[in-house]
Amino acid sequence: QKEVEQNSGPLSVPEGAIASLNCTYSDRVSQSFFWYRQYSGKSPELIMSIYSNGDKEDGRFTAQLNKASQYVSLLIRDSQPSDSATYLCSGGGNKLTFGTGTQLKVEL
Amino acid sequence: DAGITQSPRHKVTETGTPVTLRCHQTENHRYMYWYRQDPGHGLRLIHYSYGVKDTDKGEVSDGYSVSRSKTEDFLLTLESATSSQTSVYFCAISEGTSSYNEQFFGPGTRLTVL
């Protein structure tokens, strides 16, 4: 079992809708989690960090962490075509482990 | 822009030839990492460094070596390239190695081994 798992997608949402991306992890000692956005042919770009249970909001992005259930999610409100990208979840104890990413497509 | 550059950005080489990829940072961060990214596998750690001349292996280190003689430069060497090493290679930096420290990525190097 991979330490960090994501559905590869693609996840398609209409413009203006809420996109919900999910990630589960197996290592209970994982302390913090990060969401990266990666456009095709580009490098990963950090968009959210979350360290404690609950929600963290930054603009249109909300990260949610539930350590008891071992999942972390990213909500994107008012989705725009420019949000179309692959979203990588990462987390870990001593070292970060990355999921394989979920491809998001925002359709006009 | 996290002040990270990688060179070359693209390279095509032949099986059995040595290849060196360079990562250069201007942030003076102590920790540097080399990842490879392949479809279906995501980002996998090859090697990382926690200081000048201090390096350690990641999960896919076989066939790769690294060196760090200066804080700003981290080199990845494929001693004898194989087709299985065709990939996109990313360098990353962070202020620390614990999971509390965010990593920032360079632009990547696309390597093709024929």
Interface residues (C-beta under 8 A of the other chain):
Chain A: S30 Q31 S32 F34 Y36 K42 S43 P44 E45 L46 S49 Y51 L88 S90 G91 G92 G93 N94 K95 L96 F98 G99 T100 G101
Chain B: G40 H41 G42 L43 R44 L45 Y48 G58 F90 T97 S98 S99 Y100 E102 Q103 F104 F105 G106 P107 G108
